[in-house]
Amino acid sequence: MLETLRATKGMVIAPHHLAASAGLRVLTDGGNAIEAMVAAAATIAVVYPHMNGLGGDNFWLIHTPGDSPRGIASCGPAAAMATIDHYQEQGFNRIPARGSAAALTVAGAVAGWDRALAFSRSQCGGKLPLARLLEDAIDYASRGAPVTRSQHDNTVQKLAELRDLDGFAETFLAHGLAPTIGARFQQPRLAATLEQLAHAGVADFYRGDLARSIAKDLERVGSPIRLADLESYRARDVQPLSTRVAGNTVFNLPPPTQGLASLLLLAIFARVQAKDADGFDFIHRIVESTKQAFLIRDSHVTDPAYMSTEANDFLTGDGLDALAAEVDLKRAAPWPATSSGGDTVWLTAADDDGRVVSFIQSIFFEFGSGVVLKDSGVCWQNRGTSFSLNKTATNPLTPGRYPFHTIQPALAHLGDGRVMAYGTMGGEGQPQTQAAVFSRHVLYGQELQHAVTAPRWLLGRTWGEATTSLKVESRIDDATRVQLTEAGHDVEVVDAFDPIMGHAGALTLDTDGILAGACDPRSDGSVAGF
């Protein structure tokens, strides 16, 4: 049984232990939580390449003592050439999930690192050079890192649809096959790209030699992205959404992320809360709260510039009460509605000055578009596949428009004075796992690690799964599964610690400066503290 780990000076949690270690090394070298997160984010882009990378996006929530949390949205918009007509003229009735046509949005991840570091230097005394922060990532890309079971399994499962895409086999296969678990996996072109960023600065990714190389390769493979799209891109500071949940203030990212759904879910569940954690009442009521939150999400959440209703308008007391009234405490509402997939990494870091970072980074599907650029070795995301080619849809493809994002980091100011950062990967599962971890720990008082380890469920689709059933881990007892089925849920039993449930984690900082951390046993991660 894993135990909650504690430290006093700093902590980093990541779903890959080498990323957590990279962040911890920065903290012990005198860096702050933001600098540690950049180091961890760059490292996990290398050692967990099927889940995230420089060709993806990221989002930040940064807590600094005495201030409201700061949000950074670093997601890229659709390219200027990415129009509905452009795709329909090629015979598409929907955006392909893989290949160059799926690589249609600018990658914002590197710009997010830059935006966060600018805040670190101006407001948090950040001083470590970028070359130091990228040191571990460069080393693992150059000398290699051991292949995880997660990377191996995902390569095997997706091989048929990915092997013939530009650059995929050369980068991710060994003699035409998935690399074996534990084999040394090297990415020399990505190492050179990281070295270029370390010396020229991260802006080179968008407005320099590297940007020109990236744009040339994207155009060569048939992506609609051009140099002008990269040059005009900037990460944005955003005002986090927040709501009160049982005396605690919970924060998340605004649209185009599904952060609104995560807040709605928790606020609805707090109004119909079960007496005990786990069991039928607990799972059923969270699942039914999920449905209400997802109905709002699927009808309204898109690029905020195109939303007719402000996200905060859904978080009013009367509105939340009305949604809670729709929850039947005994019967399951009809499902499914629209569902989304996606693969992601969530990380957190805290330093000795009380700063806490909740961070998430993604290329959407496992291996994103599957296209790896020839010169830079960057695997490009396919986040733009969340756009519709139907002009009347909630999220139609429009040049310059931000796509809908499943990813969103969570942070809370708890009523007892603690700060909590928590999150997970897993598409539709992200709001549900966030709710499970937060409610078990905060509402029911479970130990932090227990709240992360405990059996989970997932309504809908995630991690490449096509079914929209209510998936429950086999550790959920037979009686509860029978009750869920009898209540009308389409129950599907999965493995005891099934990776489709996401790689969750959580960190708390109490008023005495004690840090507590929990990492998901479903992942390759760890809690690194000192």
KAWOSUL-V562648 format. One record per backbone hydrogen bond with DSSP energy under -0.5 kcal/mol. NH is the residue of the N-H (numbers start at 0). CO is the residue of the C=O. If there is no record, write none. Layout:
# KAWOSUL-V562648
nh | co
NH | CO
NH | CO
This chain:
# KAWOSUL-V562648
nh | co
4 | 516
6 | 514
10 | 349
11 | 527
12 | 347
13 | 525
16 | 523
18 | 15
19 | 15
20 | 16
21 | 17
22 | 18
23 | 19
24 | 20
25 | 21
26 | 22
27 | 23
28 | 24
29 | 26
30 | 25
35 | 31
36 | 32
37 | 33
38 | 34
39 | 35
40 | 36
41 | 37
42 | 38
43 | 39
44 | 40
45 | 41
45 | 42
46 | 42
47 | 43
48 | 45
50 | 47
51 | 47
54 | 378
55 | 52
56 | 361
57 | 73
58 | 359
59 | 71
60 | 357
61 | 69
62 | 60
62 | 355
63 | 61
66 | 63
69 | 61
70 | 237
71 | 59
72 | 235
73 | 57
73 | 71
75 | 105
77 | 400
78 | 103
80 | 223
81 | 78
82 | 80
86 | 82
87 | 83
88 | 84
89 | 85
89 | 86
90 | 87
91 | 86
98 | 368
101 | 98
102 | 98
102 | 99
103 | 101
105 | 76
107 | 105
108 | 55
109 | 53
111 | 107
112 | 108
113 | 109
114 | 110
115 | 111
116 | 112
117 | 113
118 | 114
119 | 115
120 | 116
121 | 117
122 | 118
123 | 118
123 | 119
125 | 119
131 | 128
132 | 128
133 | 129
134 | 131
137 | 133
138 | 134
139 | 135
140 | 136
141 | 137
142 | 138
143 | 138
143 | 139
144 | 184
146 | 182
151 | 147
152 | 148
153 | 149
154 | 150
155 | 151
156 | 152
157 | 153
158 | 154
158 | 155
161 | 157
161 | 158
162 | 158
164 | 161
167 | 164
168 | 162
168 | 164
170 | 166
171 | 167
172 | 168
173 | 176
174 | 172
176 | 173
178 | 171
181 | 146
182 | 179
184 | 144
184 | 182
185 | 183
186 | 140
190 | 186
191 | 187
192 | 188
193 | 189
194 | 190
195 | 191
196 | 192
197 | 193
198 | 194
199 | 195
200 | 196
203 | 200
204 | 201
205 | 202
206 | 202
207 | 203
210 | 203
211 | 207
212 | 208
213 | 209
214 | 210
215 | 211
216 | 212
217 | 213
218 | 214
219 | 215
220 | 216
221 | 217
221 | 218
222 | 217
224 | 102
228 | 225
229 | 225
230 | 226
231 | 227
232 | 229
235 | 72
237 | 70
239 | 237
240 | 251
242 | 249
244 | 247
247 | 244
248 | 412
249 | 242
249 | 247
250 | 410
251 | 240
256 | 253
257 | 404
259 | 256
261 | 257
262 | 258
263 | 259
264 | 260
265 | 261
266 | 262
267 | 263
268 | 264
269 | 265
270 | 266
270 | 267
271 | 267
271 | 268
281 | 277
282 | 278
283 | 279
284 | 280
285 | 281
286 | 282
287 | 283
288 | 284
289 | 285
290 | 286
291 | 287
292 | 288
293 | 289
294 | 290
295 | 291
296 | 292
297 | 293
298 | 294
299 | 295
300 | 296
305 | 302
306 | 303
312 | 309
313 | 310
314 | 311
315 | 312
319 | 315
320 | 316
321 | 317
322 | 318
323 | 319
324 | 320
325 | 321
325 | 322
326 | 323
327 | 325
328 | 326
331 | 486
342 | 363
344 | 360
346 | 358
347 | 12
348 | 356
349 | 10
350 | 354
353 | 350
355 | 62
356 | 348
357 | 60
358 | 346
359 | 58
360 | 344
361 | 56
362 | 50
362 | 342
363 | 342
364 | 362
366 | 49
367 | 364
368 | 379
369 | 366
369 | 379
371 | 165
371 | 369
372 | 370
372 | 377
376 | 372
379 | 370
379 | 377
380 | 54
381 | 362
384 | 381
385 | 382
386 | 383
387 | 394
390 | 388
392 | 389
395 | 392
396 | 387
399 | 77
400 | 397
402 | 75
404 | 255
409 | 421
410 | 250
411 | 419
412 | 248
413 | 411
413 | 417
416 | 413
418 | 508
419 | 411
420 | 506
421 | 409
422 | 504
427 | 339
427 | 460
428 | 425
429 | 426
431 | 427
432 | 428
433 | 429
434 | 430
435 | 431
436 | 432
437 | 433
438 | 434
439 | 435
440 | 436
441 | 437
442 | 437
442 | 438
443 | 438
444 | 440
445 | 439
450 | 446
451 | 447
452 | 448
453 | 449
457 | 470
459 | 457
459 | 468
462 | 341
464 | 461
469 | 489
470 | 457
470 | 468
471 | 491
472 | 455
473 | 493
475 | 472
480 | 476
481 | 477
482 | 478
483 | 479
484 | 480
485 | 481
486 | 482
487 | 484
488 | 483
490 | 488
491 | 469
493 | 471
497 | 494
500 | 497
501 | 498
503 | 501
504 | 422
505 | 517
506 | 420
507 | 515
508 | 418
509 | 513
512 | 509
514 | 6
515 | 507
516 | 4
517 | 505
519 | 503
522 | 519
523 | 14
525 | 13
527 | 11
527 | 525
528 | 526
529 | 9
